[in-house]
Amino acid sequence: MRHPKNWNLRSKVLLHIIVFGASAAIILTFIYIRTEKWLIQATSRQKIQIVSSLVNASLFRAMKAGHEQEVQSIMQEIASSAAIQTIRILSPQGKVLRSTQGQEIGAPADGQIQKSLRGFLSRDIPSEISMVKAKSLAQSFILIENRKECLGCHAPSEKITGILEVEVDNSEAESSLRKNQWKGLVAALAALSLLTFIILRLFERIINRPISQLKKNMESYQVGHLAPSAAAVKHDEIGSLVESFNLTVGRLEEAHRKIKELYNQRIEKAEHLAAFGELAAGLVHDVKNPLSGIRGAIEIISQKTPQSDPQKEIFGEVLVQTDKIITILQDALNYAKPSAANFRFVNPNLCAENAIRLAETQMKGKEIRFHFQGLEPESRFYLDPDKIQDVLLNLILNSISAIQKKGQIEIRMQQGPGKELQIRVSDDGQGIPEAHRDQIFNPFFSTKKEGTGLGLSISKRIIEIHQGSIRVESQVGKGTTFFIEIPPSSVGR
């Protein structure tokens, strides 16, 4: 059996209705029974008071007239009412002086009456009427005080001449009450059933049906059927929910349309780039080889040209420009058709040291100090050292270009808390303007006159091959820092 927490909304509502209705029915039935019993007791007390008054009045009248024999007949006549079972006059010692049941006159009262009488007389101040409830019998005791009318038979020292006992039979009233209890219970159950039916019908029409329709629409959207939802016909919370859902779906459809358009644009661009890459790779290969031959020929001519010849300087400048063209072609070839990564366990310190050594030859007379903080000598990480060296060399060359005449470049490597490889390259150069920071990793974007705009794009691709990430922080006039992380999935243990 499922836990109530896992029930559907209809079952939960039904459970709450039944619990609430049953509780209300039980409470109302209890109040009804208590009220009926109180009414029966009040009626019994009223009857006893009336009977007691009649008996007392008749008794004193007969005693005054000297007709004591009439007391018995008066009691019989009063007790002829169907609700009065027995009337007795008892002595304080429990002897029956008068009774509607003639056979017990002169004899001691039975044990139960004696017990109730002792309890009545044991009170410090016995009340005028004391009722004792026994099953369906209401029993009362009333003091008969010694008056001047009674002095003919009783001594003046006697304060009490007797105790009037009246027994009222409530069995008929209680039987009627029990019948009414069943009728009340049946009526309560019928009212509960009707209430449950009405609430469930209202719940079905007002809540469950709109929510079920909304759920179907959501399930339809989950499988990709982005059809318009039904219009909200109610102006309540459910209608507001449907309207909000329709608004959300409309926005999702608009976002889906834009994403699809962007995706198609990216696919088209990727296809163009792929075609361009193939074309560029072929062109670079076809141009690079003849250009290398031209460079070699000019270098030979330059070597054979005397130092005094004015053309010697021209040949040197041609060689410099030719090297720049070859570098640009090589970057374009690397971007269009990157070589496969060659992963192996190495110490990354070697990548940084080689990159620093190569960069020192291209400082162009600038006074730059390098600070390198590497890993432990025994550290080994699973990566492509040549490609990581290319990344570091590109970042260091960018830092050299950002430093005007004098500055510092810091390269720091460490193992992060998750055993990832962390590399930081920072400088105190000019910094990168905020408007350019989101574009520096885009292909062909460059702020340098002699740059190709492919260095950082290639570096980012290499880091992504290592399943890592690269980001930049920079302040204009204060410097730039690149952060590289290569996760444990690519780091040797």
VMD Tcl script that draws the C-alpha trace (Angstrom):
set ca {
  {0.00 0.00 0.00}
  {1.35 3.40 -0.97}
  {2.19 5.95 1.70}
  {-0.37 8.81 1.93}
  {2.38 11.20 0.84}
  {2.41 9.42 -2.52}
  {-1.37 9.57 -3.05}
  {-2.81 11.70 -5.81}
  {-4.53 14.98 -5.00}
  {-8.06 13.54 -5.27}
  {-7.31 10.77 -2.74}
  {-5.77 13.27 -0.32}
  {-8.80 15.57 -0.57}
  {-11.16 12.61 -0.06}
  {-9.18 11.48 2.99}
  {-9.34 14.95 4.54}
  {-13.09 15.23 3.85}
  {-13.77 11.84 5.47}
  {-11.59 12.59 8.49}
  {-13.09 16.06 8.95}
  {-16.65 14.90 8.33}
  {-16.31 11.88 10.62}
  {-14.81 14.05 13.36}
  {-17.60 16.59 12.98}
  {-20.25 13.84 13.01}
  {-18.77 12.25 16.16}
  {-18.57 15.60 17.95}
  {-22.10 16.59 16.96}
  {-23.46 13.16 17.94}
  {-21.68 13.38 21.29}
  {-23.11 16.86 21.90}
  {-26.56 15.64 20.86}
  {-26.46 12.63 23.22}
  {-25.17 14.72 26.10}
  {-27.90 17.28 25.50}
  {-30.62 14.60 25.37}
  {-29.35 13.00 28.57}
  {-29.29 16.37 30.25}
  {-32.86 16.98 29.14}
  {-33.92 13.59 30.51}
  {-32.23 14.34 33.83}
  {-33.77 17.83 33.91}
  {-37.21 16.34 33.17}
  {-36.70 13.73 35.89}
  {-35.68 16.40 38.39}
  {-38.71 18.47 37.44}
  {-41.01 15.45 37.88}
  {-39.42 14.65 41.25}
  {-39.83 18.22 42.44}
  {-43.47 18.20 41.45}
  {-44.10 14.78 43.04}
  {-42.23 15.79 46.19}
  {-44.21 18.98 46.51}
  {-47.49 17.09 46.08}
  {-46.54 14.37 48.54}
  {-45.27 16.87 51.11}
  {-48.37 19.05 50.79}
  {-50.71 16.05 50.99}
  {-48.78 14.59 53.90}
  {-48.91 17.75 55.99}
  {-52.56 18.33 55.14}
  {-53.49 14.79 56.17}
  {-51.35 15.02 59.33}
  {-52.99 18.31 60.23}
  {-56.45 16.86 59.70}
  {-55.51 13.68 61.55}
  {-56.11 11.52 58.49}
  {-52.83 9.62 58.29}
  {-54.56 6.76 56.47}
  {-55.09 9.04 53.49}
  {-51.31 9.40 52.94}
  {-51.02 5.92 51.44}
  {-53.87 6.46 49.02}
  {-52.50 9.86 48.00}
  {-49.10 8.32 47.27}
  {-50.75 5.55 45.22}
  {-52.68 8.10 43.22}
  {-49.60 10.26 42.53}
  {-47.56 7.20 41.57}
  {-50.20 6.10 39.06}
  {-48.25 8.22 36.54}
  {-46.35 5.91 34.17}
  {-43.10 7.78 34.82}
  {-43.20 7.30 38.64}
  {-42.07 3.85 39.68}
  {-42.07 4.04 43.49}
  {-42.68 6.57 46.26}
  {-41.46 5.78 49.78}
  {-41.25 7.51 53.13}
  {-38.26 6.21 55.06}
  {-37.13 6.67 58.60}
  {-33.59 7.98 59.15}
  {-32.70 4.39 60.10}
  {-33.82 3.06 56.72}
  {-37.20 1.56 57.69}
  {-40.03 1.87 55.16}
  {-42.82 3.91 56.79}
  {-44.98 4.44 53.72}
  {-44.66 3.01 50.18}
  {-46.63 2.63 47.01}
  {-45.51 -1.01 47.22}
  {-47.56 -2.05 50.26}
  {-45.70 -5.30 50.94}
  {-42.55 -3.50 52.04}
  {-44.19 -1.17 54.61}
  {-42.68 -1.71 58.04}
  {-39.68 -3.59 56.69}
  {-36.14 -2.28 56.24}
  {-35.40 -0.93 52.78}
  {-33.23 -3.07 50.49}
  {-29.45 -2.82 50.54}
  {-29.06 -0.44 47.60}
  {-31.60 2.02 49.05}
  {-29.93 1.77 52.45}
  {-26.53 2.53 50.87}
  {-27.87 5.51 48.93}
  {-29.68 6.79 52.07}
  {-26.53 6.61 54.19}
  {-24.64 8.52 51.55}
  {-27.37 11.18 51.53}
  {-27.46 11.55 55.32}
  {-23.64 11.52 55.64}
  {-23.38 14.96 54.11}
  {-22.74 17.84 56.45}
  {-25.78 19.68 55.13}
  {-28.06 17.36 53.14}
  {-29.64 19.23 50.29}
  {-33.33 19.43 49.91}
  {-33.22 17.11 46.90}
  {-30.44 14.60 46.19}
  {-30.62 12.48 43.03}
  {-28.90 9.14 42.61}
  {-28.65 7.73 39.06}
  {-28.82 3.96 38.77}
  {-29.10 2.56 35.23}
  {-32.45 3.82 33.88}
  {-33.74 4.72 37.36}
  {-33.55 8.26 38.79}
  {-33.70 8.05 42.60}
  {-34.13 11.13 44.84}
  {-34.13 11.74 48.61}
  {-35.93 14.69 50.18}
  {-35.92 15.60 53.90}
  {-39.30 15.82 55.60}
  {-38.84 18.37 58.38}
  {-40.72 18.27 61.70}
  {-43.35 21.02 61.61}
  {-45.97 22.05 64.09}
  {-48.48 19.96 62.22}
  {-46.39 16.87 63.04}
  {-45.99 17.51 66.79}
  {-49.02 15.38 67.57}
  {-47.08 12.26 66.55}
  {-43.46 13.39 66.83}
  {-41.48 14.88 69.67}
  {-40.34 18.49 69.28}
  {-36.70 17.35 69.52}
  {-36.99 15.52 66.23}
  {-35.91 17.82 63.45}
  {-36.54 15.27 60.69}
  {-39.62 13.08 60.70}
  {-38.60 11.10 57.64}
  {-37.06 10.99 54.17}
  {-39.19 11.02 51.07}
  {-37.77 8.78 48.33}
  {-39.05 9.05 44.77}
  {-37.95 6.72 41.95}
  {-38.56 7.79 38.38}
  {-38.25 5.23 35.58}
  {-36.45 6.72 32.56}
  {-36.16 3.50 30.57}
  {-38.77 4.59 28.04}
  {-37.07 7.96 27.50}
  {-33.63 6.36 27.21}
  {-34.97 3.77 24.80}
  {-36.32 6.60 22.67}
  {-32.94 8.33 22.98}
  {-31.10 5.24 21.71}
  {-33.43 5.06 18.73}
  {-32.82 8.71 18.03}
  {-29.09 8.14 18.38}
  {-29.15 5.65 15.53}
  {-31.32 7.98 13.51}
  {-28.91 10.83 14.23}
  {-25.93 8.69 13.29}
  {-27.57 7.62 10.03}
  {-28.48 11.24 9.29}
  {-24.91 12.32 10.05}
  {-23.49 9.63 7.74}
  {-25.96 10.61 5.03}
  {-24.98 14.28 5.43}
  {-21.29 13.31 5.35}
  {-21.79 11.27 2.17}
  {-23.68 14.14 0.53}
  {-21.03 16.63 1.62}
  {-18.26 14.36 0.29}
  {-20.05 13.95 -3.05}
  {-20.64 17.71 -3.42}
  {-17.04 18.62 -2.49}
  {-15.61 15.95 -4.80}
  {-17.78 17.19 -7.67}
  {-16.67 20.76 -7.02}
  {-13.06 19.61 -6.68}
  {-13.31 17.69 -9.95}
  {-14.75 20.64 -11.86}
  {-12.82 23.50 -10.26}
  {-9.40 21.98 -9.52}
  {-8.74 18.46 -10.73}
  {-9.98 18.80 -14.32}
  {-7.99 21.99 -15.13}
  {-4.89 20.63 -13.41}
  {-5.18 17.31 -15.27}
  {-5.43 19.19 -18.56}
  {-2.45 21.32 -17.59}
  {-0.51 18.15 -16.69}
  {-1.29 16.62 -20.10}
  {-0.05 19.78 -21.81}
  {3.15 19.68 -19.76}
  {3.71 16.01 -20.62}
  {3.14 16.89 -24.27}
  {5.73 19.68 -24.03}
  {8.21 17.35 -22.37}
  {8.25 15.13 -25.45}
  {8.72 18.13 -27.74}
  {5.15 18.88 -28.85}
  {5.15 22.65 -28.41}
  {1.48 23.19 -29.24}
  {-0.47 26.15 -27.81}
  {-2.25 25.39 -24.52}
  {-5.98 25.75 -24.03}
  {-7.08 29.23 -23.07}
  {-7.81 29.85 -19.39}
  {-11.59 30.04 -18.95}
  {-11.54 30.75 -15.20}
  {-10.53 33.94 -13.47}
  {-9.24 32.29 -10.29}
  {-5.88 30.93 -9.15}
  {-6.15 27.94 -11.52}
  {-6.88 30.25 -14.43}
  {-3.94 32.43 -13.43}
  {-1.74 29.33 -13.31}
  {-2.86 28.29 -16.82}
  {-2.19 31.78 -18.14}
  {1.28 31.80 -16.56}
  {1.97 28.38 -18.04}
  {0.84 29.52 -21.51}
  {3.06 32.60 -21.19}
  {6.02 30.41 -20.20}
  {5.34 28.06 -23.10}
  {5.17 31.02 -25.48}
  {8.54 32.24 -24.25}
  {9.97 28.74 -24.53}
  {8.72 28.48 -28.10}
  {10.28 31.84 -28.91}
  {13.54 30.77 -27.27}
  {13.38 27.45 -29.12}
  {12.89 29.28 -32.41}
  {15.84 31.58 -31.73}
  {18.03 28.68 -30.63}
  {17.09 26.80 -33.79}
  {17.95 29.82 -35.91}
  {21.23 30.28 -34.07}
  {21.97 26.58 -34.39}
  {21.34 26.67 -38.12}
  {23.55 29.74 -38.41}
  {26.32 28.02 -36.42}
  {25.99 24.86 -38.51}
  {26.18 26.91 -41.68}
  {29.16 28.81 -40.29}
  {30.81 25.57 -39.19}
  {30.33 24.13 -42.66}
  {31.84 27.26 -44.19}
  {34.73 27.12 -41.72}
  {35.28 23.45 -42.46}
  {35.31 24.16 -46.16}
  {37.55 27.16 -45.56}
  {39.80 25.01 -43.38}
  {40.24 22.43 -46.08}
  {40.83 25.13 -48.67}
  {43.20 27.04 -46.37}
  {45.14 23.90 -45.52}
  {45.64 23.19 -49.19}
  {46.51 26.79 -50.01}
  {48.91 27.12 -47.09}
  {50.65 23.90 -48.10}
  {50.87 25.03 -51.74}
  {52.08 28.54 -50.83}
  {54.38 27.63 -47.97}
  {56.71 25.36 -49.94}
  {57.42 27.84 -52.80}
  {57.73 30.64 -50.22}
  {60.29 28.60 -48.29}
  {62.20 28.13 -51.54}
  {62.11 31.88 -52.22}
  {63.35 32.56 -48.68}
  {66.21 30.15 -49.15}
  {67.18 31.74 -52.45}
  {67.14 35.26 -50.96}
  {69.16 34.08 -47.98}
  {71.84 32.70 -50.33}
  {71.86 35.92 -52.32}
  {72.09 37.92 -49.09}
  {75.05 35.84 -47.91}
  {76.90 36.42 -51.19}
  {76.20 40.15 -51.16}
  {79.02 42.23 -49.65}
  {78.31 44.19 -46.51}
  {79.01 47.42 -48.33}
  {76.33 46.75 -50.91}
  {73.15 48.85 -50.18}
  {71.00 45.87 -51.27}
  {72.29 43.85 -48.31}
  {69.84 45.64 -45.97}
  {66.95 45.16 -48.41}
  {67.60 41.41 -48.56}
  {67.55 41.28 -44.71}
  {64.19 43.07 -44.58}
  {62.79 40.69 -47.22}
  {63.85 37.73 -45.06}
  {62.12 39.23 -41.99}
  {58.87 39.81 -43.88}
  {59.09 36.36 -45.43}
  {59.42 34.82 -41.96}
  {56.32 36.73 -40.87}
  {54.37 35.37 -43.86}
  {55.51 31.84 -43.08}
  {54.47 32.31 -39.41}
  {51.03 33.55 -40.43}
  {50.62 30.64 -42.82}
  {51.69 28.18 -40.12}
  {49.19 29.64 -37.61}
  {46.42 29.44 -40.18}
  {47.37 25.82 -40.92}
  {47.41 24.94 -37.21}
  {43.98 26.52 -36.72}
  {42.39 25.01 -39.81}
  {43.89 21.55 -39.40}
  {45.27 20.99 -35.87}
  {47.52 18.03 -35.30}
  {46.42 15.17 -33.05}
  {47.33 15.42 -29.37}
  {50.09 13.15 -28.06}
  {49.32 12.60 -24.36}
  {51.91 11.17 -22.00}
  {53.05 11.51 -18.39}
  {55.43 14.47 -18.06}
  {56.43 17.15 -15.58}
  {54.78 20.42 -16.76}
  {57.78 22.39 -15.48}
  {59.61 21.45 -18.70}
  {56.84 23.04 -20.83}
  {57.17 26.33 -18.96}
  {60.98 26.34 -18.97}
  {61.14 25.71 -22.72}
  {58.51 28.38 -23.39}
  {60.47 30.93 -21.31}
  {63.71 30.05 -23.11}
  {62.09 30.55 -26.54}
  {60.39 33.78 -25.46}
  {63.64 35.32 -24.16}
  {64.93 35.45 -27.75}
  {62.02 37.69 -28.81}
  {62.04 40.43 -26.15}
  {63.24 43.00 -28.73}
  {65.48 44.84 -26.32}
  {62.91 45.09 -23.51}
  {64.02 44.67 -19.91}
  {61.72 41.91 -18.64}
  {62.27 39.63 -15.66}
  {60.71 36.15 -15.55}
  {59.53 34.54 -12.29}
  {58.73 30.86 -12.48}
  {57.32 28.78 -9.62}
  {56.94 25.18 -10.69}
  {55.79 21.87 -9.27}
  {57.78 19.27 -7.38}
  {60.34 17.47 -9.57}
  {58.55 14.12 -9.13}
  {55.19 15.50 -10.26}
  {53.78 13.82 -13.35}
  {50.70 14.82 -15.34}
  {49.05 13.19 -18.34}
  {49.05 15.81 -21.14}
  {50.53 16.79 -24.49}
  {53.72 18.71 -23.52}
  {54.26 20.24 -26.97}
  {50.78 21.73 -27.11}
  {50.91 23.00 -23.50}
  {54.30 24.55 -24.35}
  {52.70 26.28 -27.35}
  {49.95 27.68 -25.09}
  {52.45 28.99 -22.54}
  {54.70 30.44 -25.24}
  {51.73 32.26 -26.82}
  {50.66 33.71 -23.45}
  {54.22 34.80 -22.62}
  {54.68 36.45 -26.06}
  {51.39 38.32 -25.53}
  {52.69 39.50 -22.15}
  {55.98 40.66 -23.73}
  {53.98 42.57 -26.34}
  {51.86 44.22 -23.59}
  {54.96 45.47 -21.69}
  {56.33 48.74 -23.05}
  {60.00 48.71 -21.98}
  {60.39 47.22 -18.53}
  {58.27 44.76 -16.56}
  {57.79 41.34 -15.02}
  {56.13 38.12 -16.12}
  {55.20 35.44 -13.58}
  {54.41 31.80 -14.38}
  {53.10 29.70 -11.50}
  {52.05 26.03 -11.49}
  {50.34 24.13 -8.68}
  {48.07 21.20 -7.98}
  {44.58 22.23 -6.85}
  {42.50 20.72 -4.04}
  {40.82 18.40 -6.52}
  {44.21 17.29 -7.93}
  {43.65 19.46 -11.01}
  {46.59 21.19 -12.69}
  {46.45 24.96 -12.21}
  {48.60 27.34 -14.30}
  {48.72 31.11 -13.91}
  {50.53 33.50 -16.30}
  {50.49 37.16 -15.25}
  {52.23 40.37 -16.28}
  {52.27 44.04 -15.30}
  {51.74 45.35 -18.82}
  {49.14 47.64 -20.36}
  {46.16 45.36 -19.67}
  {43.19 44.51 -21.89}
  {40.33 47.00 -22.32}
  {37.01 45.70 -21.00}
  {35.42 46.00 -24.43}
  {37.96 43.51 -25.86}
  {37.95 40.85 -23.08}
  {35.00 38.92 -24.48}
  {36.57 38.79 -27.94}
  {40.20 37.88 -27.34}
  {39.53 34.14 -27.82}
  {37.67 34.69 -31.11}
  {39.54 33.67 -34.29}
  {41.29 36.49 -36.20}
  {40.69 39.05 -33.43}
  {43.85 40.99 -32.58}
  {44.83 44.45 -31.35}
  {48.45 44.04 -32.53}
  {49.44 45.27 -35.95}
  {51.61 42.23 -36.64}
  {49.24 39.70 -34.97}
  {47.16 37.07 -36.78}
  {44.44 36.84 -34.09}
  {44.76 33.06 -33.95}
  {47.12 32.55 -30.99}
  {44.58 32.70 -28.14}
  {41.95 30.90 -30.20}
  {44.39 28.01 -30.80}
  {45.41 28.08 -27.11}
  {41.79 27.80 -26.00}
  {41.24 24.86 -28.36}
  {44.29 23.08 -26.95}
  {43.06 23.54 -23.37}
  {39.61 22.25 -24.37}
  {41.29 19.16 -25.87}
  {42.64 18.60 -22.34}
  {39.04 19.02 -21.01}
  {40.19 22.15 -19.21}
  {39.31 25.83 -19.11}
  {41.09 29.14 -19.63}
  {39.95 32.57 -18.46}
  {41.42 36.05 -18.16}
  {41.41 38.86 -15.62}
  {42.82 42.25 -16.56}
  {42.94 45.88 -15.51}
  {44.02 48.57 -17.91}
  {47.35 50.01 -16.79}
  {47.94 47.29 -14.16}
  {48.36 44.06 -16.06}
  {46.75 40.83 -17.15}
  {46.49 37.31 -15.68}
  {45.47 34.14 -17.52}
  {44.19 31.19 -15.46}
  {44.32 27.63 -16.82}
  {42.79 24.55 -15.17}
  {43.09 20.97 -16.42}
  {40.70 18.70 -14.46}
  {41.63 15.37 -12.83}
  {40.16 13.43 -15.74}
  {43.20 14.56 -17.76}
  {45.71 14.70 -14.91}
  {47.84 11.71 -14.01}
  {47.80 10.40 -10.44}
}
mol new
graphics top color blue
foreach p $ca { graphics top sphere $p radius 0.5 }
foreach p [lrange $ca 0 end-1] q [lrange $ca 1 end] { graphics top cylinder $p $q radius 0.2 }
display resetview
